Amino acid sequence: MMLDTSLPASNMRSRRQRWARMLEPWCYLSPGLVLIAVFIFVPMAIGISYAFQSMNLLNPMENGWVGWDNFSAMLDDRRFFKALGHTLNWTLSSLLLQFFFGLLLALLLNREFRFRRWVQALVFLPWAVPAFLSGLTWSWLFNPVVGPLPQWLSDSGILSQPYNILSDPQLAIWGPVIANVWFGIPFFAITLLAALQSIPQDLYEAAAMDGASGWQQFRRVTLPFLAPMIAITVMLRTIWIANFADLIVVMTDGGPAGSTAILSSYIFTTAYRKLDFGYASAMAVFLLLLMTVYALVLLRIRHQLLK
């Protein structure tokens, strides 16, 4: 009596084919995944481990595992809480102004008019300028000796006399905020313009036939379609702005008297000037957790908007 082995052999071949189909995409993704792991996740894991160690290069003999001591030190650090408050002010002010002017530009560029392509190129130009050069340029603009802004602000009645607001503890934060708004408007303009151009024009025509005004069309048609894109762009810009210390370091270096120091600039100062990498890593982990929770909330809101 002969045994039929063709069926098990065919089953084995089909299983191999299924495994091959399942593994094929991962083979294509593996180079990118390896790069992400090496250059993102491994440094992140090392940085998180530093948060639980004493890594002060000025006292190398005391370096070692300290557990939660760095996080406990944050609770007693007034400069940390001051920088946290400045971070909220810096992020919220920059984000709202960037979004407002970016949306206005997107609505303008969504219309047909002469030289629209030239205007688009000019609008997107700030995004291509290096942050260091942007900070340096705006520092000159706010300088009353070589820059025009102090005189203009004085002539308009905003300032009592021309002076450098970057040296005023009450107003200094608005210098980097204005520079950051100029720097970040193109991001909102580009992304929101792309979303506007994807809205079917039939919806506007139907709304106009029903007697909807321009404001009603914007509120009932434009905003609902833009809402998911707004959620993701606001999330990204919030994270970038909160971690964006370049302009502040170049324009004010956290001064005067720490009035413009945000968490990311305070982390930079602690790590590379005080050489306390352990405490700087602990603050960075706190900022990472804060931004992660914020991102999860925004992604949840976006998921609800897509339904």
C-alpha positions as CSV (number, residue, x, y, z in Angstrom):
1,M,0.0,0.0,0.0
2,M,1.5,3.3,-1.1
3,L,1.2,6.6,0.9
4,D,0.2,9.8,-0.8
5,T,2.7,12.4,0.3
6,S,1.7,15.1,-2.3
7,L,-0.8,16.8,0.1
8,P,1.6,17.5,3.0
9,A,4.2,18.7,0.5
10,S,1.8,21.1,-1.1
11,N,0.8,22.4,2.4
12,M,4.4,23.0,3.2
13,R,5.0,24.9,0.0
14,S,1.9,27.0,0.7
15,R,3.1,27.8,4.2
16,R,6.5,28.8,2.8
17,Q,4.9,31.0,0.3
18,R,2.7,32.7,3.0
19,W,5.8,33.3,5.1
20,A,7.7,34.7,2.1
21,R,4.8,37.1,1.4
22,M,4.7,38.2,5.0
23,L,8.5,38.7,5.2
24,E,9.0,40.4,1.9
25,P,7.8,43.9,3.0
26,W,10.0,43.7,6.1
27,C,13.0,42.9,3.9
28,Y,12.4,46.1,2.0
29,L,11.9,48.1,5.2
30,S,14.8,46.6,7.1
31,P,17.5,49.2,5.9
32,G,15.3,52.1,7.0
33,L,14.3,50.3,10.3
34,V,18.0,49.7,11.1
35,L,18.9,53.3,10.5
36,I,16.0,54.5,12.7
37,A,17.0,52.1,15.4
38,V,20.7,53.1,15.3
39,F,20.2,56.8,15.0
40,I,17.0,57.4,17.0
41,F,16.0,54.6,19.4
42,V,19.5,53.7,20.6
43,P,20.5,57.3,21.4
44,M,17.1,57.8,23.0
45,A,17.6,54.7,25.2
46,I,21.1,56.0,26.2
47,G,19.7,59.4,27.0
48,I,16.9,58.0,29.1
49,S,19.5,55.9,31.0
50,Y,21.5,59.0,31.7
51,A,18.5,60.5,33.4
52,F,18.9,58.0,36.2
53,Q,22.7,58.6,36.6
54,S,25.0,61.3,37.9
55,M,26.8,62.4,34.7
56,N,28.4,65.7,35.7
57,L,31.7,66.0,34.0
58,L,32.8,68.6,36.5
59,N,32.6,66.0,39.2
60,P,33.5,62.7,37.4
61,M,34.4,60.9,40.7
62,E,30.7,61.1,41.8
63,N,29.2,59.8,38.6
64,G,27.1,56.7,38.9
65,W,23.6,55.4,39.3
66,V,21.4,57.7,41.4
67,G,17.9,56.4,40.6
68,W,15.2,59.1,40.7
69,D,17.4,61.8,42.3
70,N,17.6,63.9,39.1
71,F,13.9,63.9,38.9
72,S,13.6,64.9,42.5
73,A,16.0,67.7,41.9
74,M,13.6,69.1,39.3
75,L,10.9,69.6,41.9
76,D,13.3,71.9,43.9
77,D,14.6,73.8,40.8
78,R,12.9,77.2,40.5
79,R,14.6,77.8,37.1
80,F,13.1,74.6,35.8
81,F,9.5,75.7,36.6
82,K,10.3,79.2,35.3
83,A,11.5,77.7,32.1
84,L,8.4,75.4,31.9
85,G,6.2,78.5,32.2
86,H,8.2,80.3,29.5
87,T,7.9,77.1,27.3
88,L,4.1,77.2,27.5
89,N,4.0,81.0,26.7
90,W,6.5,80.6,23.9
91,T,4.8,77.6,22.4
92,L,1.2,78.9,22.7
93,S,2.0,82.4,21.4
94,S,4.0,81.1,18.4
95,L,1.5,78.4,17.5
96,L,-1.6,80.6,17.5
97,L,0.1,83.4,15.5
98,Q,1.6,80.9,13.0
99,F,-1.7,79.1,12.5
100,F,-3.7,82.3,12.1
101,F,-1.4,83.9,9.5
102,G,-0.7,80.6,7.9
103,L,-4.4,80.0,7.4
104,L,-4.9,83.5,6.0
105,L,-2.1,82.9,3.5
106,A,-3.5,79.5,2.5
107,L,-6.9,81.0,1.9
108,L,-5.4,83.8,-0.2
109,L,-3.1,81.5,-2.2
110,N,-6.1,79.2,-2.9
111,R,-7.6,81.9,-5.1
112,E,-6.6,82.7,-8.6
113,F,-4.8,86.0,-9.1
114,R,-2.0,87.5,-11.1
115,F,1.6,86.6,-10.0
116,R,0.3,83.9,-7.6
117,R,3.3,81.7,-8.2
118,W,5.7,84.5,-7.3
119,V,3.7,85.2,-4.1
120,Q,3.9,81.5,-3.2
121,A,7.7,81.5,-3.6
122,L,8.0,84.6,-1.4
123,V,5.7,83.1,1.3
124,F,7.6,79.8,1.4
125,L,11.0,81.5,1.5
126,P,11.3,81.9,5.3
127,W,11.0,78.1,5.7
128,A,14.2,77.7,3.7
129,V,16.3,80.1,5.8
130,P,18.5,78.4,8.4
131,A,17.3,79.1,12.0
132,F,20.7,80.5,13.0
133,L,20.6,83.0,10.2
134,S,17.0,83.9,11.0
135,G,17.8,84.6,14.6
136,L,20.8,86.7,13.7
137,T,18.8,88.7,11.2
138,W,16.0,89.4,13.6
139,S,18.5,90.4,16.3
140,W,19.8,93.1,14.0
141,L,16.3,94.2,13.1
142,F,15.6,94.7,16.8
143,N,18.8,96.5,17.4
144,P,18.1,100.3,17.7
145,V,21.5,101.2,16.2
146,V,21.3,99.2,12.9
147,G,17.7,97.9,12.8
148,P,14.5,99.8,11.8
149,L,12.0,98.0,14.1
150,P,12.6,100.0,17.4
151,Q,12.0,103.2,15.5
152,W,8.9,101.9,13.8
153,L,7.5,100.6,17.1
154,S,8.2,103.9,18.8
155,D,6.5,105.9,15.9
156,S,3.4,103.7,16.1
157,G,3.1,104.3,19.9
158,I,3.9,100.7,21.0
159,L,7.2,101.8,22.6
160,S,7.7,105.0,24.4
161,Q,11.2,105.4,22.8
162,P,13.3,103.3,20.5
163,Y,15.2,100.6,22.4
164,N,16.1,97.0,22.0
165,I,13.2,94.9,23.4
166,L,15.5,91.9,23.6
167,S,17.1,93.6,26.7
168,D,13.8,94.2,28.4
169,P,12.8,91.2,30.7
170,Q,9.1,92.0,30.2
171,L,9.2,92.1,26.4
172,A,12.2,90.1,25.4
173,I,10.3,86.9,24.8
174,W,8.3,88.6,22.0
175,G,11.4,89.1,19.9
176,P,12.0,85.3,19.4
177,V,8.2,84.8,19.1
178,I,8.0,87.3,16.2
179,A,11.0,85.6,14.6
180,N,9.5,82.2,15.1
181,V,6.1,83.3,13.7
182,W,7.9,84.6,10.5
183,F,9.9,81.3,10.4
184,G,6.9,78.9,10.9
185,I,4.1,80.5,8.9
186,P,5.1,78.8,5.6
187,F,4.6,75.3,7.2
188,F,0.9,76.1,7.9
189,A,0.4,77.8,4.6
190,I,1.8,74.9,2.6
191,T,-0.1,72.1,4.4
192,L,-3.4,74.0,4.7
193,L,-3.2,75.1,1.1
194,A,-2.8,71.4,0.0
195,A,-5.8,70.5,2.1
196,L,-7.9,73.4,0.7
197,Q,-7.1,72.3,-2.9
198,S,-8.4,68.8,-2.1
199,I,-11.9,70.1,-1.1
200,P,-14.4,69.4,-4.0
201,Q,-15.6,72.7,-5.5
202,D,-19.1,71.1,-5.9
203,L,-19.6,71.6,-2.2
204,Y,-19.1,75.3,-2.5
205,E,-21.4,75.5,-5.5
206,A,-24.1,73.6,-3.7
207,A,-23.7,75.8,-0.6
208,A,-23.9,79.0,-2.7
209,M,-27.1,77.7,-4.4
210,D,-28.6,77.2,-0.9
211,G,-27.8,80.8,-0.1
212,A,-24.9,80.3,2.2
213,S,-22.7,83.3,2.8
214,G,-18.9,83.3,2.5
215,W,-18.5,82.9,6.3
216,Q,-21.1,80.1,6.4
217,Q,-19.3,78.3,3.6
218,F,-16.0,78.6,5.5
219,R,-17.6,77.4,8.7
220,R,-19.7,74.6,7.3
221,V,-17.6,73.4,4.4
222,T,-14.0,74.5,4.7
223,L,-13.3,74.0,8.4
224,P,-14.8,70.5,8.6
225,F,-12.5,69.4,5.7
226,L,-9.5,71.2,7.2
227,A,-10.0,69.9,10.8
228,P,-8.0,66.6,10.5
229,M,-5.2,68.4,8.8
230,I,-5.3,71.2,11.3
231,A,-5.1,68.6,14.1
232,I,-1.9,67.0,12.7
233,T,-0.2,70.2,11.8
234,V,-0.9,71.8,15.2
235,M,0.5,68.6,16.9
236,L,3.7,68.7,14.8
237,R,4.3,72.4,15.2
238,T,3.6,72.3,18.9
239,I,6.3,69.6,19.3
240,W,8.7,71.4,17.1
241,I,8.2,74.8,18.7
242,A,8.6,73.4,22.3
243,N,11.9,71.8,21.3
244,F,13.0,74.7,19.1
245,A,15.6,76.6,21.1
246,D,17.7,77.9,18.2
247,L,16.2,81.3,17.9
248,I,16.2,81.9,21.6
249,V,19.8,80.8,22.0
250,V,20.9,83.1,19.1
251,M,18.8,86.1,19.9
252,T,18.7,86.3,23.7
253,D,20.6,83.2,25.0
254,G,17.8,82.8,27.6
255,G,18.2,86.3,29.0
256,P,17.9,88.9,30.2
257,A,17.8,87.4,33.7
258,G,16.4,84.1,32.4
259,S,13.2,85.8,31.1
260,T,13.4,83.9,27.8
261,A,14.8,80.6,28.9
262,I,12.5,77.7,27.8
263,L,13.0,74.0,28.7
264,S,14.9,73.1,25.6
265,S,17.3,76.0,26.0
266,Y,17.7,75.3,29.7
267,I,18.5,71.6,28.8
268,F,21.1,72.8,26.3
269,T,22.7,75.1,28.9
270,T,22.7,72.5,31.6
271,A,24.3,69.9,29.3
272,Y,26.8,71.8,27.3
273,R,27.8,74.6,29.7
274,K,27.3,73.2,33.1
275,L,28.3,69.7,31.7
276,D,25.6,68.1,33.9
277,F,24.3,65.5,31.4
278,G,22.4,63.5,34.0
279,Y,20.1,66.4,35.1
280,A,19.8,67.6,31.5
281,S,18.7,64.1,30.4
282,A,16.1,64.0,33.2
283,M,14.6,67.3,32.0
284,A,14.6,66.0,28.4
285,V,12.8,62.8,29.5
286,F,10.2,65.0,31.2
287,L,9.7,67.1,28.0
288,L,9.5,63.9,26.0
289,L,6.8,62.5,28.2
290,L,4.9,65.8,28.1
291,M,5.0,65.9,24.3
292,T,4.1,62.2,24.0
293,V,0.9,62.7,26.1
294,Y,0.0,65.8,24.1
295,A,0.6,64.0,20.8
296,L,-1.6,61.1,21.9
297,V,-4.4,63.5,22.8
298,L,-4.2,65.3,19.4
299,L,-4.1,62.0,17.5
300,R,-7.2,60.9,19.4
301,I,-9.0,64.1,18.5
302,R,-7.9,63.7,14.9
303,H,-9.3,60.2,14.9
304,Q,-12.7,61.5,16.1
305,L,-12.6,64.2,13.4
306,L,-12.1,61.6,10.7
307,K,-15.2,59.7,11.6
